Amino acid sequence: MSDLKIDLDHVAALARIELSAEEKVKFSGDFQTILGFFEKLGAVDVSRLEPCAHAFPVYNVLREDVPAETLPIEALEKNAPAFRDGQIVVPRIVDDNA
């Protein structure tokens, strides 16, 4: 198995989670097992395989885009948190200083 040391504090910070001491011990072993699986995968000869995004062909399975009746404005107003001038009002998420 790999002798690679995993910085669990760094991984937890990336995942934005807090780990207890017990969880760090458990996950350390789990990560070592996962790295062992990657070592097994790395041992497989794939030099003659063509790179691909999917194992099988992927086709568009979306439905036909057909115009249909929309909800009445009254139903939208009733379900929206805020409504003004015929539009649903949502919290601002764009920063002007960016």
Secondary structure by P-SEA (a helix, b strand, c coil): ccccccaaaaaaaaacccccaaaaaaaaaaaaaaaaaaaaaaacccccccccccccccccccccbbbbbcccaaaaaaacccccccbbbbcccccccc
